[in-house]
Amino acid sequence: MDATGSKKRILILGGGFGGVATARHLEGLVRGRPDVEIVLVSQDNFLLMTPLLFEVCSGALDVRSCSFPVRAFLRTTRFVEATVQGIDLDRHVVRLVAAGESKELAYDQLVLALGSKTNRDMIPGSEHAFTFKTLADALLLRNHVIERFERADVEADPRRRAQLLTFVIIGGGLVGVELLGELTAFVDGITPLYERVSRDEIRFLLVQGAGRIMPEIDPELAGYGARVLARRRGVDLRTNIRVRAIEPGKVHLAEETIAADTIVLAAGNVPNPVVAGLPVEKDRSEQIVVEPTLRCRSHQEVWALGDCASIPGPDGKPYPNLAQHALRQARVLAGNIVAALDGRPPQPFVYQTLGMMGSLGPGKGFGQLLRVRMHGFPAWLLRRTYYLLQMPGWGRRLRIVIDWTFALLFRPDIVKIGLDSETALLLREVALGDAAGRQQGEGGARTDAATDGSPLALVEPGVRRPKPDVIERGST
């Protein structure tokens, strides 16, 4: 898959905020130029609006409401759904896997917008925890939480009930706090549906290594978030505490081991493995160190933005990895690529953060716009309005408003979204039947160990169900 004739191919890797926005800006800048081709490669054919993912987990939003198809958003860009396997910087080609076949795609200008992954190397046993980066993560966590309540409703052992109803979030940054805010509100809504479960039995624990939660935002707003979670939602906030290890159903702290069926890892990100493996200069976080113009220092035809790049500001400090920065980096990057094609010097990226916003569940939010701090209902409403206007198309916006309205007026839905194929269900039934037969032959009265001793349990605690191919691919 070589570059077409004399056309200059701009190849963008990654279908997140930075990659899609770069393609859109390039489309406007090279409109009417037959000598330039734009190609965007992404592992998914949709752009995920990650700030709305928390509400998908709680059921306040439909899956389609926080994502939209890349093809419908772009006009002239050629879209390729494929997984990036590697990059040959010397040959100027990218190795892809599409529909099970390996291909190579040549480029003249390369944009790296592959984003980041959850850092599973910081804490031993992180593979036993849930993550929260993709649509599949949100659906799996939602199913898991509902299933804990179903099991607790029939569990007689107090110790086992306590473990089923204990929820631990590791990481007190914006992601961990917003997820916890939405989960606590969701649990408050569904608890009355379970007659044998009391809200007093439910325990939420947030473990943060830093001295306070949300260290990336204003201390006054972080304090408001802590008060809402601790006083009104009953969350146990633990700061200045490191997690030593994670096991299935257990979190090991320095001086305590907590039994919990639900453990979510929201502590730290690392760049995409493809980016981490490139032979270019990187910082301690494995992000590519680029010039202020977003250009790779050692390869002038390579550019990077978003979570996989370390971009220095005027003071020399790298910009934070936020969506608002990625969107504005995309505009500058598109202009710089066109300037490079035309032989003009690129311009540096200079931007001052406008503010930050977050949600703690229905009616509770926090935010800072320039120097103005706000919290409570006004901040929550402003955040929703902002992200609503970021969604393309009035049809999608109307669907989101309808979802939000129903979520405010009615109790949360506890229907689990089945992620198992019929074949997987049949295999599980066969396995359970064989186990029951063996126990009857041995004269045992208990259920098989795989059901954790609960008559209605079907999955071992800590074991996550297989994801279907359509969802499993996650984000690029």
N, C-alpha and C positions, 0 to 999 in steps of 0.2 A: 504494500500500500504506500507507494511513493507519492511525493508531492506532484501535483498535476502540472505538467509542462513548465511554463515559466512563472506559474503562480507562486507567491510566497505564502506558505502555510503557517498560520498561527495556531498552535495546538495547545488547548487548555485542558489540564487534567484536574478533574474535581467538579462535582455538580452542587457544591454548597453555595453560600452567599457570595463568596469571593469569586468563584469560577463563573457562575451564571451572570453576575453583575458585570464582570469583565467582558464576557461575550456580548452582552447587550450594548455596552458602551462602544465596543469595537464595531458593532454593526452600524452604529450611527456615524462613526468616524471614517469608515471605509466604504460607505454607501456609494455605489456607482463606480467602484474601482475593480475592474475585472482581474487585476494582477494579484489580488489578495483573497485567500480562502481562510475561513475561520472554522475550526473543528473543536468540538467540546466532547470529552470522554468522561463518562461517569458510570459508576457501578449500579446506580439506580436511575430510572427515568423520571424521577421527581425531585423537586427541591423541598427539603424538610424545613418548616418554620419551627426551629427548635424551641424558641421561647413559649410556644403553645403546646409543647409535648407533655408538660405536666398535666394539663387539663384533659389530654387524651387518656392518660393513666387513670384519672379520677372519673372518666366517663362524661365530663362536662362538654367535651367536643368529640365529634366523629373523627375517625382516622383521616378521612379526606379533607377535613377542615384545616389541618395543619400542614398540608402538603399540596403541591400543584405540579402538573406535568411540565418538564423542561421544554419539550417540543412546542407546547402551546405558548410558552413564554418567549421563545426565540423566534426570529423571523427568517434570517438568511444563514444562520450558523448551522453547519452540519453536525448532527448529534449522533454519537456512537455509544451504545450501552455495552460496556465491557469493563473488565477488571484489569487494572494496571499491574503488570507482573514485574517490570523492571524498565530502566532507562539507560540507554547507551549514549553517554554524552559525547563520545568521540565520533560516533557514526551518525549522530543526530536522529536517532530512532527510538521509539517507545515500544516495548513489547506488551502486547495485550492478550487477554483470553476472552473470547466472545463465543457464546454458545458451545463451549467445550473445545474450541479451536484456537490455536495460538496464531497471532498475527503480529506484523510489525507496521508501525505507522511513522512515517518520516515527518520531520518538522524543520522549519526555518527559525521560528521563534517559539519558545516553550514557556508556558505559564504553569507553575506548580501551585495548585489550590486544593491539595488532597486532604487538608484538615488534620484532625488528630484522633487518637484513640485513648481510651481510659488506661491509665498507667497501672498495670497489674504486677509490676516488678517491685513496687515499694513495700508491699506487705505480703509476707509468705501466706500462701493459701488463698490469694485473691480470686482464684478461679472458682471458689465456692460461693462467691458473692454475686449479686445482681449488679449490672451496670445500667446506666441510663443515658444512652446516646442515640438510639434508633427507635423507629416505630415498633419494632419487635420487642425491644426492651420494655417499652411502655405497656404493651399488651401482655407480655409475660408477667410483669410485676403486678399488674391489675388482676390477672387470673390467679396469681399466687396469693395475693392478699385476701381475695374473696374465698379461696379454698381454705386458708387458715381459719377463717370464721366458720366455715361449714364444718371443719373438723372439731374446732373448739366447742361447737354447739352440742356435740355428742360425746365429748371427751370427759371421762369421770376423774382421771388422775390429775390432781391439782398441779403437780410439777409439770406435767406435759401440757396442760392448759396454759400455764404461764409462759412456756416456751413458744407455743403456738401464737400467743397474743403479744409477743415482744417483737418490736420492730427497731432495728438499728441502722442508722445512716452514718456512714464513715465519710467525713468531709463536711466542714461547715462553711464552704464557700457559697456563692449564689445558687449554684445548681442544687447542692444538698439542702439548703434552707428552703428554696422554692418547692422542691419536691416534698419536703417534710410538711410544709404548710398546706399543700394540696392533699397529701395523704391523711393528715390529721382531720381536715375538714371532711374528706370522703368517709373516713371511719366513723366520725360523729354522725354522719347521715345514715350509714347502713347498720349501725349497731342495734337500733330498735327493731330491726327485722329478725334478730336472733334472740329468742326468748331466754336462752340459757347463758347469754353472754352479757356481762355488765361492763359499762364503760370504765369503771374503776379497775377492772382486771387488765385493761389494755395499757401497755407500756411502750412509750416512744423514747428512744435514746439517740442523741446526736453527739458524735465524738469528733472533736476538732483539735488538731495538733497545735494550732496557733493560740494566742492569748485571748482572742475573741472570735465570734462568728463573723462571717463576711468581712474579712480584713481588706477587701478591695473597694469597699464603699465607705462613705462618711460614718464616723463612729457613732454619731447621734442616731442615724437611721439604723445602723446595726443594733444599737441598744433597743430601739423600738421593736425590731424583729425579734430580739431575744425575749423581750417582755411578753409579746403576743404568744410566742411559742411556749414559754415557761409558765406564765400565769394563767393564760386563757385556754391553752391546749394541753397543758400538763406534760410538756416535753422535758425530759431530763437532759440538760445541756452540760456536756463535759468538755472543757477547754484545757489546753496545755497537757493533753493526754495523747500518747501514741498507741496505736494498735500494734501489738507484737505479732499476732498471727490470727488467721481465720481458719476455722474448721467447719465442716458441715454441721450447722446448728449451734456453732459456738464462736464467740469473739473473745480473744485473749488480750486483755489490757495489761498494764504493768503490774497491778496488784489485784486483779479481779478477772474472772472468766464469766462472761454473760451468755446464758443459753437463749438463743433466739432463732426461730425458723426463718425469719426475714432479715437478711443482711444486704444492704445496698452500698456499693463502693462508688463514692462521688468525690474522690480525692485525687486530683491531679490528672493531667493529660500528657501524652507523648505524641510527637509527630507520626504521621503515617509511616509504616515500616519501609515503604519504597523510598520515601524522602530520607529517612534515617540511614539508609544504605548507600546514598550517593556519595561519591568521593569529592565533596566540596566542604568548605569551611562551615562549621556548625558551632553553636554555643553549648553550654553545659546541658541544656534541655534537648539537644539534638535538633534544634531548629536551624534552618539554613540562615547564615549571616549574610544579609544582603546590604547593598548600598542604600542610602536614603531614597534613591530613585526606584527601589524595589528590584534592582538588577543584581544577579549573582556576581560576586567579585571575580571569580575565576573563569566564568563562562558567560560572556556578554550577551549571548542569545537566550539565556535562561533567566526567568523572572519568577518571583515567589511572593505570595501574600497570604494573609490569614494566619491560622494556627500553626502552619508549618514553617513560618518565616519569622526571623528576628529582625525587626525593622527599627533602626535608630531614629529617635526624634532629634530636634535641635539641641537638646541638652545631652545627647549621647545615650540616654536610657531608651531601651526598646519600648515600643507601644504595647499596651495590653491587648490580649487576644479576645477582642469583642466584635460582635457582628457589625456594630456601627462603624468600627474602624475598617473592617474588611470591605464594606460597601463603598467607603470613600477611597480606600486604597485601589479598588477596582477602577474607579474613574481615572485616577492618576496613572495607573499602570497601562490602561488602554491608550491614553494619550502618549505615553512614553514609548510604547511599542510602535505606534504609527510614526512618531518622531524618529525612532531608530531606523525604520524602513525608508524614511525620506532623507536620512542623513542629518537630522537636527539633534541637538543635545537634549537628553531627557531632563525632566524637572523633579526635584525632591518631593517626597510626600510630607506635608506638614499639616497637622490637624490637632485641634484641642477638643477633648471630650466634652460633648454637650451635656451629658448627664447619664445616670443609670436608673433603671427601674426594676422592681421585683414584685412578686405577688406572694401572699401568705394564705391564699385561699379566698373564697368569696367575701368581698367587702373589705379585705385587708390587703393593703399594698404599701409600698414605700418607693421613694424616688427623689432624685435631685436633678433639676433642670438648671444648668449653669450654677448660680449660687443659691437658688431657691430650693429649700427642702420641703418635702411634703410626705404625709403618710396617712394611713387610714383609707376611707372610702374614696376621697378625691384622687389619691395616687393610684388606687386600684382601677378606677374608672379611666384615668388618663392612660394607663398602661394598655388596657384593653382597646381603647380607641386608637392608640398609635399602631398597635399590631394589626388591628382590623383594617386600617387604611393601607398597610403595607401589602395586604393580600391583593393579587390581581383579579379583576373582574367583579362586577356587582353581584353576580349570581353566587359566587363563593362567599362574598361578604354577607349576603342575606342569609345563607345557610349557617354561617357562624353565629350571627345574631340570634337566629332561631334556636340553635343549640344552647347558647348561653342563657336565653330566656327560659327555656324548659328546665335547665339545670338550677336556676334560681327558684322556680316555682314548685318543683317536684323533688321528691327524694331520689338520691342516686340509684341507678340501676345496678343490680348485682348479677346480671347475666354474664357468665364467662364466655369469652370468644374462643371457641374450640380451635386449637392449633394442631390437632392430631388428625392424620389421615385415617380412613377406615381400616387400612391394613395395620397401622400401628395399634388401633383399638382392638382389633381381632387378636393380634399377637399378645397384647397385654391380658386379654381375657383367657387365652390359652395358658399363659404363664401363671396367672392366678389360680386357674382350675387345677393345673398340675401341682401347685404348691399346696392347695387345699387337700388334694388327694393324698399327697405324701403325709400331711399332718394327721389325716384320719387314719392312715395306715399305722402311724406311730402312736395313735391314741392321744394326740395333742388336742387341746381345747382352744389354743390361741390361734390367731391368724398368722400368716406368713410374716417373717421379719421385714419383708419389703414393704409391708403396709404399716409399719411403725406401731403396731399394736392397736390401731384404731379400726374398728369394723368397717368403716366407710372410706378409709384412706386407700388411695390407689397409687400414690407416688411416694417414694421415700423422701423424707425431709431433706432439703438441700439439693435434691436432684431435679434439674430443670428439664422440662419436656422438650423434645426435639422441635425445632422450628421448621416450618415449611419453606421450600426454596424461595417462594415469592417474597417472603419477609426476611429470611435469614441473612440475605446479603448485606443488610445494614447500610451505613453511609460510607462514602468513599474516603 
